[in-house]
């Protein structure tokens, strides 16, 4: 059997879409602000 196509990596996921990664860029900060406005309980994967 061969492996499936999606091999997830925790480190990569956090580097791409963690809280610190979002805060680095202006567009990422706008994403967080939109989620705050919407009333999201979790803003990102890891704070």
PyMOL Python script that loads the backbone (N, CA, C, O; Angstrom):
from pymol import cmd

cmd.read_pdbstr("""\
ATOM      1  N   UNK A   1       0.840  -1.203   0.000  1.00  0.00           N
ATOM      2  CA  UNK A   1       0.000   0.000   0.000  1.00  0.00           C
ATOM      3  C   UNK A   1       0.880   1.260   0.000  1.00  0.00           C
ATOM      4  O   UNK A   1       1.888   1.336   0.703  1.00  0.00           O
ATOM      5  N   UNK A   2       0.475   2.224  -0.794  1.00  0.00           N
ATOM      6  CA  UNK A   2       1.191   3.490  -0.785  1.00  0.00           C
ATOM      7  C   UNK A   2       0.527   4.447   0.213  1.00  0.00           C
ATOM      8  O   UNK A   2      -0.617   4.251   0.624  1.00  0.00           O
ATOM      9  N   UNK A   3       1.260   5.457   0.576  1.00  0.00           N
ATOM     10  CA  UNK A   3       0.732   6.448   1.512  1.00  0.00           C
ATOM     11  C   UNK A   3      -0.282   7.344   0.815  1.00  0.00           C
ATOM     12  O   UNK A   3      -0.262   7.497  -0.407  1.00  0.00           O
ATOM     13  N   UNK A   4      -1.172   7.937   1.615  1.00  0.00           N
ATOM     14  CA  UNK A   4      -2.117   8.907   1.077  1.00  0.00           C
ATOM     15  C   UNK A   4      -1.403  10.198   0.731  1.00  0.00           C
ATOM     16  O   UNK A   4      -0.242  10.383   1.094  1.00  0.00           O
ATOM     17  N   UNK A   5      -2.082  11.089   0.036  1.00  0.00           N
ATOM     18  CA  UNK A   5      -1.424  12.305  -0.438  1.00  0.00           C
ATOM     19  C   UNK A   5      -1.208  13.323   0.679  1.00  0.00           C
ATOM     20  O   UNK A   5      -0.236  14.077   0.650  1.00  0.00           O
ATOM     21  N   UNK A   6      -2.106  13.349   1.662  1.00  0.00           N
ATOM     22  CA  UNK A   6      -2.005  14.379   2.699  1.00  0.00           C
ATOM     23  C   UNK A   6      -1.262  13.846   3.913  1.00  0.00           C
ATOM     24  O   UNK A   6      -1.780  13.020   4.664  1.00  0.00           O
ATOM     25  N   UNK A   7      -0.042  14.329   4.092  1.00  0.00           N
ATOM     26  CA  UNK A   7       0.752  13.954   5.253  1.00  0.00           C
ATOM     27  C   UNK A   7       0.931  15.215   6.091  1.00  0.00           C
ATOM     28  O   UNK A   7       1.838  16.006   5.835  1.00  0.00           O
ATOM     29  N   UNK A   8       0.084  15.404   7.073  1.00  0.00           N
ATOM     30  CA  UNK A   8       0.086  16.638   7.852  1.00  0.00           C
ATOM     31  C   UNK A   8       1.308  16.783   8.740  1.00  0.00           C
ATOM     32  O   UNK A   8       1.869  15.792   9.206  1.00  0.00           O
ATOM     33  N   UNK A   9       1.717  18.020   8.972  1.00  0.00           N
ATOM     34  CA  UNK A   9       2.832  18.317   9.858  1.00  0.00           C
ATOM     35  C   UNK A   9       2.406  19.424  10.812  1.00  0.00           C
ATOM     36  O   UNK A   9       2.013  20.509  10.382  1.00  0.00           O
ATOM     37  N   UNK A  10       2.487  19.145  12.107  1.00  0.00           N
ATOM     38  CA  UNK A  10       2.065  20.132  13.109  1.00  0.00           C
ATOM     39  C   UNK A  10       2.891  21.415  13.013  1.00  0.00           C
ATOM     40  O   UNK A  10       2.360  22.523  13.084  1.00  0.00           O
ATOM     41  N   UNK A  11       4.200  21.234  12.850  1.00  0.00           N
ATOM     42  CA  UNK A  11       5.088  22.398  12.800  1.00  0.00           C
ATOM     43  C   UNK A  11       4.748  23.305  11.622  1.00  0.00           C
ATOM     44  O   UNK A  11       4.673  24.525  11.768  1.00  0.00           O
ATOM     45  N   UNK A  12       4.545  22.704  10.463  1.00  0.00           N
ATOM     46  CA  UNK A  12       4.228  23.489   9.261  1.00  0.00           C
ATOM     47  C   UNK A  12       2.887  24.201   9.424  1.00  0.00           C
ATOM     48  O   UNK A  12       2.746  25.369   9.061  1.00  0.00           O
ATOM     49  N   UNK A  13       1.901  23.485   9.975  1.00  0.00           N
ATOM     50  CA  UNK A  13       0.563  24.043  10.154  1.00  0.00           C
ATOM     51  C   UNK A  13       0.619  25.294  11.034  1.00  0.00           C
ATOM     52  O   UNK A  13      -0.031  26.299  10.746  1.00  0.00           O
ATOM     53  N   UNK A  14       1.412  25.215  12.118  1.00  0.00           N
ATOM     54  CA  UNK A  14       1.510  26.340  13.042  1.00  0.00           C
ATOM     55  C   UNK A  14       2.297  27.492  12.430  1.00  0.00           C
ATOM     56  O   UNK A  14       1.965  28.658  12.640  1.00  0.00           O
ATOM     57  N   UNK A  15       3.345  27.161  11.667  1.00  0.00           N
ATOM     58  CA  UNK A  15       4.133  28.209  11.009  1.00  0.00           C
ATOM     59  C   UNK A  15       3.309  28.969   9.979  1.00  0.00           C
ATOM     60  O   UNK A  15       3.520  30.162   9.760  1.00  0.00           O
ATOM     61  N   UNK A  16       2.372  28.273   9.350  1.00  0.00           N
ATOM     62  CA  UNK A  16       1.552  28.896   8.314  1.00  0.00           C
ATOM     63  C   UNK A  16       0.343  29.609   8.914  1.00  0.00           C
ATOM     64  O   UNK A  16       0.042  30.744   8.544  1.00  0.00           O
ATOM     65  N   UNK A  17      -0.349  28.943   9.840  1.00  0.00           N
ATOM     66  CA  UNK A  17      -1.631  29.492  10.279  1.00  0.00           C
ATOM     67  C   UNK A  17      -1.777  29.616  11.796  1.00  0.00           C
ATOM     68  O   UNK A  17      -2.895  29.631  12.312  1.00  0.00           O
ATOM     69  N   UNK A  18      -0.659  29.705  12.507  1.00  0.00           N
ATOM     70  CA  UNK A  18      -0.714  29.952  13.946  1.00  0.00           C
ATOM     71  C   UNK A  18      -0.906  31.434  14.235  1.00  0.00           C
ATOM     72  O   UNK A  18      -0.873  32.266  13.328  1.00  0.00           O
ATOM     73  N   UNK A  19      -1.105  31.751  15.501  1.00  0.00           N
ATOM     74  CA  UNK A  19      -1.358  33.132  15.895  1.00  0.00           C
ATOM     75  C   UNK A  19      -0.187  34.059  15.561  1.00  0.00           C
ATOM     76  O   UNK A  19      -0.381  35.153  15.032  1.00  0.00           O
ATOM     77  N   UNK A  20       1.030  33.608  15.878  1.00  0.00           N
ATOM     78  CA  UNK A  20       2.223  34.436  15.634  1.00  0.00           C
ATOM     79  C   UNK A  20       2.414  34.686  14.140  1.00  0.00           C
ATOM     80  O   UNK A  20       2.811  35.778  13.733  1.00  0.00           O
ATOM     81  N   UNK A  21       2.132  33.678  13.336  1.00  0.00           N
ATOM     82  CA  UNK A  21       2.252  33.822  11.878  1.00  0.00           C
ATOM     83  C   UNK A  21       1.248  34.847  11.369  1.00  0.00           C
ATOM     84  O   UNK A  21       1.565  35.643  10.485  1.00  0.00           O
ATOM     85  N   UNK A  22       0.026  34.831  11.927  1.00  0.00           N
ATOM     86  CA  UNK A  22      -1.010  35.784  11.517  1.00  0.00           C
ATOM     87  C   UNK A  22      -0.610  37.216  11.905  1.00  0.00           C
ATOM     88  O   UNK A  22      -0.851  38.157  11.150  1.00  0.00           O
ATOM     89  N   UNK A  23      -0.006  37.370  13.070  1.00  0.00           N
ATOM     90  CA  UNK A  23       0.345  38.706  13.556  1.00  0.00           C
ATOM     91  C   UNK A  23       1.502  39.335  12.775  1.00  0.00           C
ATOM     92  O   UNK A  23       1.701  40.548  12.836  1.00  0.00           O
ATOM     93  N   UNK A  24       2.253  38.529  12.054  1.00  0.00           N
ATOM     94  CA  UNK A  24       3.430  39.040  11.339  1.00  0.00           C
ATOM     95  C   UNK A  24       3.069  39.934  10.165  1.00  0.00           C
ATOM     96  O   UNK A  24       3.783  40.895   9.878  1.00  0.00           O
ATOM     97  N   UNK A  25       1.970  39.631   9.482  1.00  0.00           N
ATOM     98  CA  UNK A  25       1.643  40.371   8.272  1.00  0.00           C
ATOM     99  C   UNK A  25       0.378  41.199   8.458  1.00  0.00           C
ATOM    100  O   UNK A  25      -0.494  40.831   9.245  1.00  0.00           O
ATOM    101  N   UNK A  26       0.272  42.314   7.739  1.00  0.00           N
ATOM    102  CA  UNK A  26      -0.937  43.145   7.819  1.00  0.00           C
ATOM    103  C   UNK A  26      -2.192  42.373   7.417  1.00  0.00           C
ATOM    104  O   UNK A  26      -3.247  42.532   8.031  1.00  0.00           O
ATOM    105  N   UNK A  27      -2.075  41.537   6.384  1.00  0.00           N
ATOM    106  CA  UNK A  27      -3.251  40.767   5.955  1.00  0.00           C
ATOM    107  C   UNK A  27      -3.635  39.731   7.011  1.00  0.00           C
ATOM    108  O   UNK A  27      -4.817  39.457   7.216  1.00  0.00           O
ATOM    109  N   UNK A  28      -2.638  39.160   7.676  1.00  0.00           N
ATOM    110  CA  UNK A  28      -2.905  38.189   8.741  1.00  0.00           C
ATOM    111  C   UNK A  28      -3.615  38.847   9.907  1.00  0.00           C
ATOM    112  O   UNK A  28      -4.519  38.265  10.505  1.00  0.00           O
ATOM    113  N   UNK A  29      -3.195  40.085  10.232  1.00  0.00           N
ATOM    114  CA  UNK A  29      -3.851  40.820  11.321  1.00  0.00           C
ATOM    115  C   UNK A  29      -5.285  41.140  10.960  1.00  0.00           C
ATOM    116  O   UNK A  29      -6.163  41.135  11.823  1.00  0.00           O
ATOM    117  N   UNK A  30      -5.534  41.421   9.674  1.00  0.00           N
ATOM    118  CA  UNK A  30      -6.908  41.702   9.256  1.00  0.00           C
ATOM    119  C   UNK A  30      -7.766  40.445   9.360  1.00  0.00           C
ATOM    120  O   UNK A  30      -8.954  40.532   9.669  1.00  0.00           O
ATOM    121  N   UNK A  31      -7.179  39.281   9.107  1.00  0.00           N
ATOM    122  CA  UNK A  31      -7.901  38.015   9.269  1.00  0.00           C
ATOM    123  C   UNK A  31      -8.328  37.858  10.727  1.00  0.00           C
ATOM    124  O   UNK A  31      -9.476  37.515  11.012  1.00  0.00           O
ATOM    125  N   UNK A  32      -7.393  38.113  11.648  1.00  0.00           N
ATOM    126  CA  UNK A  32      -7.705  37.992  13.071  1.00  0.00           C
ATOM    127  C   UNK A  32      -8.797  38.971  13.481  1.00  0.00           C
ATOM    128  O   UNK A  32      -9.690  38.629  14.256  1.00  0.00           O
ATOM    129  N   UNK A  33      -8.720  40.196  12.953  1.00  0.00           N
ATOM    130  CA  UNK A  33      -9.735  41.190  13.287  1.00  0.00           C
ATOM    131  C   UNK A  33     -11.111  40.781  12.781  1.00  0.00           C
ATOM    132  O   UNK A  33     -12.111  40.984  13.470  1.00  0.00           O
ATOM    133  N   UNK A  34     -11.172  40.208  11.584  1.00  0.00           N
ATOM    134  CA  UNK A  34     -12.448  39.735  11.039  1.00  0.00           C
ATOM    135  C   UNK A  34     -13.014  38.623  11.921  1.00  0.00           C
ATOM    136  O   UNK A  34     -14.219  38.568  12.164  1.00  0.00           O
ATOM    137  N   UNK A  35     -12.145  37.743  12.394  1.00  0.00           N
ATOM    138  CA  UNK A  35     -12.601  36.643  13.240  1.00  0.00           C
ATOM    139  C   UNK A  35     -13.059  37.163  14.603  1.00  0.00           C
ATOM    140  O   UNK A  35     -13.997  36.627  15.194  1.00  0.00           O
ATOM    141  N   UNK A  36     -12.394  38.206  15.098  1.00  0.00           N
ATOM    142  CA  UNK A  36     -12.834  38.835  16.357  1.00  0.00           C
ATOM    143  C   UNK A  36     -14.216  39.457  16.187  1.00  0.00           C
ATOM    144  O   UNK A  36     -15.086  39.324  17.047  1.00  0.00           O
ATOM    145  N   UNK A  37     -14.397  40.143  15.047  1.00  0.00           N
ATOM    146  CA  UNK A  37     -15.675  40.800  14.754  1.00  0.00           C
ATOM    147  C   UNK A  37     -16.812  39.787  14.688  1.00  0.00           C
ATOM    148  O   UNK A  37     -17.930  40.039  15.137  1.00  0.00           O
ATOM    149  N   UNK A  38     -16.482  38.624  14.107  1.00  0.00           N
ATOM    150  CA  UNK A  38     -17.481  37.572  13.944  1.00  0.00           C
ATOM    151  C   UNK A  38     -17.795  36.887  15.284  1.00  0.00           C
ATOM    152  O   UNK A  38     -18.827  36.235  15.438  1.00  0.00           O
ATOM    153  N   UNK A  39     -16.877  37.054  16.243  1.00  0.00           N
ATOM    154  CA  UNK A  39     -17.090  36.463  17.563  1.00  0.00           C
ATOM    155  C   UNK A  39     -16.565  35.044  17.684  1.00  0.00           C
ATOM    156  O   UNK A  39     -17.107  34.230  18.433  1.00  0.00           O
ATOM    157  N   UNK A  40     -15.519  34.759  16.950  1.00  0.00           N
ATOM    158  CA  UNK A  40     -14.936  33.415  16.991  1.00  0.00           C
ATOM    159  C   UNK A  40     -14.349  33.136  18.371  1.00  0.00           C
ATOM    160  O   UNK A  40     -13.705  33.995  18.973  1.00  0.00           O
ATOM    161  N   UNK A  41     -14.583  31.915  18.861  1.00  0.00           N
ATOM    162  CA  UNK A  41     -13.990  31.519  20.139  1.00  0.00           C
ATOM    163  C   UNK A  41     -12.485  31.325  19.971  1.00  0.00           C
ATOM    164  O   UNK A  41     -11.689  31.778  20.794  1.00  0.00           O
ATOM    165  N   UNK A  42     -12.109  30.637  18.876  1.00  0.00           N
ATOM    166  CA  UNK A  42     -10.681  30.434  18.573  1.00  0.00           C
ATOM    167  C   UNK A  42     -10.309  31.311  17.391  1.00  0.00           C
ATOM    168  O   UNK A  42     -10.917  31.206  16.326  1.00  0.00           O
ATOM    169  N   UNK A  43      -9.317  32.175  17.566  1.00  0.00           N
ATOM    170  CA  UNK A  43      -8.877  33.049  16.485  1.00  0.00           C
ATOM    171  C   UNK A  43      -7.948  32.323  15.521  1.00  0.00           C
ATOM    172  O   UNK A  43      -7.994  32.535  14.309  1.00  0.00           O
ATOM    173  N   UNK A  44      -7.108  31.463  16.083  1.00  0.00           N
ATOM    174  CA  UNK A  44      -6.168  30.711  15.260  1.00  0.00           C
ATOM    175  C   UNK A  44      -5.909  29.370  15.917  1.00  0.00           C
ATOM    176  O   UNK A  44      -6.502  29.058  16.950  1.00  0.00           O
ATOM    177  N   UNK A  45      -5.025  28.570  15.325  1.00  0.00           N
ATOM    178  CA  UNK A  45      -4.782  27.228  15.840  1.00  0.00           C
ATOM    179  C   UNK A  45      -4.151  27.250  17.231  1.00  0.00           C
ATOM    180  O   UNK A  45      -4.640  26.593  18.150  1.00  0.00           O
ATOM    181  N   UNK A  46      -3.069  28.006  17.381  1.00  0.00           N
ATOM    182  CA  UNK A  46      -2.354  28.042  18.656  1.00  0.00           C
ATOM    183  C   UNK A  46      -2.042  29.483  19.010  1.00  0.00           C
ATOM    184  O   UNK A  46      -1.551  30.246  18.179  1.00  0.00           O
ATOM    185  N   UNK A  47      -2.330  29.848  20.251  1.00  0.00           N
ATOM    186  CA  UNK A  47      -2.018  31.215  20.686  1.00  0.00           C
ATOM    187  C   UNK A  47      -0.629  31.280  21.258  1.00  0.00           C
ATOM    188  O   UNK A  47      -0.183  32.347  21.678  1.00  0.00           O
TER     189      UNK A  47
END
""", "prot")
cmd.dss("prot")
cmd.show_as("cartoon", "prot")
cmd.util.cbc("prot")
cmd.orient("prot")
